[in-house]
Amino acid sequence: MSEDPHRARWDARFASGDYVFGTEPNAFLAGESARLKPGWKALVLADGEGRNGVWLARQGLDVTTVDFSPMGLAKAQRLAAKHGVTIHTVLADLNQWDWPESAFDLVIGVFMQVFDPPARTAIFTRMKRALKPGGLLLLQGYRPEQLAYGTGGPRTPENLYTEDMLRAEFADLSILALRVHDSVIHEGCGHDGMSALIDLIAMRPRA
């Protein structure tokens, strides 16, 4: 079977000694630290080199991080070892993974905008099902206005998020916050500069 060119591209991107998106957590995620509880089971999706999963483990969470790049996951494990924490890494394509259901207190998706709209909807559905009742979903992505900034993210307009789209996709959750903002971010060389962002915090209903 021939190698997936998309996976090969990300492996090549992660092959350098540097961390493409840095080693510090995403600012949105770190800014929500007051919502997190040690001992929670957390699922971090498309976590690449592990900066967000490792940070969550440092806060005392039980972390499973999923990515389809072996190179990224190897660097995630090295970053975890550097900080003296343990993370569970899963090598999987999110379109094909056998997702656990009602298993996590926290599900994180940060800049996971490589999926076209049909695949994205399917993944959002699985994210919601992976949450325990009362569990939290945190999602950050780029809006279409990001194309003008050119400071990171996909160049495919349909992969970007809008407020109306996220409200519709997560209408069956309790939306605790949905914020649209333009902010400067510095996340390695991959995301650097003024950025058009949207943040979602939602909870799976308990009943």
C-alpha positions in Angstrom: 0.0 0.0 0.0 1.4 3.4 -0.9 2.1 5.9 1.8 -0.6 8.6 2.6 0.9 11.8 1.0 -0.9 13.9 3.6 0.6 12.0 6.5 4.0 12.0 4.7 3.8 15.8 4.4 3.2 16.2 8.2 5.9 13.7 9.1 8.3 15.7 7.0 7.2 18.9 8.7 7.7 17.4 12.1 11.1 15.9 11.2 13.1 19.0 12.2 14.6 19.2 15.7 12.4 22.3 16.5 8.8 22.1 17.5 6.8 23.5 14.6 4.1 25.0 16.9 6.4 25.4 19.9 6.3 23.6 23.2 4.0 25.9 25.1 0.3 25.2 25.3 -2.2 27.0 23.1 -3.1 30.3 24.8 -6.9 29.6 24.6 -6.4 26.3 26.3 -4.1 27.6 29.0 -6.5 30.5 29.6 -9.2 28.0 30.6 -7.1 26.3 33.2 -9.6 27.2 36.0 -12.2 24.9 34.4 -9.8 21.8 34.6 -9.6 19.3 37.4 -6.7 17.0 38.2 -7.6 13.4 37.5 -9.9 14.2 34.6 -9.6 12.0 31.5 -8.7 14.3 28.6 -8.7 13.5 24.8 -6.5 15.8 22.7 -7.2 15.5 19.0 -4.7 16.2 16.2 -2.1 17.2 18.8 0.9 16.9 16.6 4.0 17.2 18.6 2.1 17.2 21.9 2.4 20.7 23.3 -1.3 20.7 24.5 -1.4 17.1 25.7 1.8 17.5 27.7 0.6 20.7 29.3 -2.6 19.0 30.4 -0.6 16.1 31.9 1.4 18.7 33.8 -1.9 19.9 35.3 -2.6 16.4 36.6 -5.0 15.2 33.9 -5.0 11.7 32.4 -4.2 12.5 28.8 -4.8 10.6 25.6 -3.4 12.4 22.6 -4.3 11.3 19.0 -2.5 12.1 15.8 -1.8 10.4 12.5 1.9 11.4 12.3 4.3 8.9 13.9 7.0 11.6 13.9 4.7 14.0 15.8 3.8 11.5 18.4 7.4 10.5 18.9 8.2 14.2 19.6 5.2 14.4 22.0 6.6 11.5 24.0 10.0 13.2 24.2 8.3 16.4 25.4 6.4 14.5 28.0 9.6 12.8 29.2 11.3 16.2 29.4 8.6 17.4 31.8 8.4 14.2 33.8 4.8 13.3 32.8 3.1 10.5 31.0 0.7 10.7 28.1 -1.1 8.0 26.2 -0.4 8.4 22.4 -2.6 6.9 19.8 -1.5 6.7 16.1 -4.8 7.1 14.2 -6.6 8.9 11.4 -9.6 10.6 13.1 -11.8 9.6 10.2 -11.1 5.9 10.8 -10.4 5.7 14.5 -12.6 3.5 16.7 -13.6 6.4 19.0 -14.4 5.7 22.7 -17.9 6.8 23.7 -18.8 8.6 27.0 -15.2 8.2 28.1 -13.7 11.6 28.6 -14.3 14.6 30.9 -12.5 16.9 28.4 -12.2 16.8 24.6 -9.8 19.3 23.0 -9.6 20.3 19.3 -7.1 23.1 18.6 -6.5 24.1 15.0 -7.6 20.7 13.6 -8.8 22.2 10.3 -7.5 19.7 7.8 -10.9 18.2 7.3 -13.5 19.1 4.6 -17.0 19.9 5.8 -18.5 16.3 5.6 -15.5 14.8 7.5 -15.5 17.7 9.9 -19.2 17.1 10.8 -18.6 13.4 11.4 -15.6 14.2 13.6 -17.6 16.8 15.6 -20.3 14.2 16.2 -17.7 11.7 17.5 -16.2 14.3 19.7 -19.5 14.9 21.3 -20.1 11.2 21.8 -16.7 10.8 23.4 -17.6 13.2 26.2 -19.0 11.9 29.4 -22.3 13.6 30.4 -21.3 16.9 32.0 -17.9 16.7 30.1 -16.4 19.8 28.5 -15.5 20.4 24.8 -12.9 23.1 24.0 -12.4 24.0 20.4 -10.3 26.8 18.7 -9.9 27.4 15.0 -9.4 30.0 12.4 -12.2 32.0 10.7 -12.3 32.8 7.0 -10.7 36.2 7.7 -7.5 34.3 8.5 -6.8 34.0 4.8 -6.0 37.7 4.6 -3.6 37.5 7.5 -1.7 34.5 6.2 -0.1 33.8 9.6 -1.0 30.1 9.8 -3.8 27.6 9.2 -5.3 26.1 6.1 -5.6 27.9 2.7 -8.9 26.1 2.0 -11.8 28.4 2.8 -14.4 25.6 3.5 -12.1 24.2 6.3 -12.4 27.4 8.3 -15.0 28.0 11.1 -17.7 30.6 11.4 -19.9 31.4 14.4 -23.1 30.2 12.7 -21.5 27.0 11.7 -20.2 26.1 15.2 -23.6 27.1 16.7 -25.3 24.7 14.3 -22.8 21.9 14.7 -22.9 22.0 18.5 -26.6 22.9 19.1 -27.1 19.7 21.1 -24.5 20.8 23.6 -24.8 23.6 26.2 -22.6 26.4 24.7 -20.9 28.1 27.6 -18.9 30.5 25.5 -18.4 31.3 21.8 -15.9 34.1 21.2 -14.8 35.7 17.9 -11.7 37.7 18.1 -8.6 38.8 16.2 -5.5 38.3 18.4 -1.7 38.0 18.0 -0.5 34.5 18.7 3.1 33.1 18.8 3.1 29.3 18.5 6.4 28.4 17.0 6.9 29.1 13.3 3.6 27.5 12.4 1.3 30.1 13.9 2.8 33.5 14.3 1.2 36.9 14.1 -2.3 38.5 14.0 -4.9 35.8 13.6 -8.7 35.6 13.0 -9.8 33.2 15.8 -13.0 31.6 17.1 -13.2 29.8 20.5 -15.9 27.4 21.6 -16.5 26.0 25.1 -19.4 23.6 25.4 -20.7 21.0 27.8 -22.5 17.7 27.1 -25.8 17.8 29.0 -25.9 15.6 32.1 -29.3 14.1 31.3 
